[in-house]
Amino acid sequence: MARMVRNYAATEETTEPDIRPLGALALGVAILSAALSVTYFYSPLAYLAAVIALPLGVISRGHERSRDMGNAAIVLAIIAIIAASATLIWI
């Protein structure tokens, strides 16, 4: 009598989260942070947006397709922090 063996490896679903949209989200928040950093009144909000954009950019660097957006988000967030600090100190 022949035994039937089922292969469930092809039908298993992965439970890992999809990190592809994080690169675009990080870049969008970093652009918002950069825009807020040049105004005196909204500079404190630029810090908040940059703090959100930095970890999202680092996480998105783990995925090859969103690595460029993650790098750009990290650079823009750091520039926004510097610009917000300069705005608050010199104005």
Secondary structure, DSSP 4 states (H G I P E B T S, - for coil): -PPP----TTTPPP-PPP-HHHHHHHHHHHHHHHHHHTSTTTHHHHHHHHHHHHHHHHHHTTSGGGHHHHHHHHHHHHHHHHHHHHHHHH-
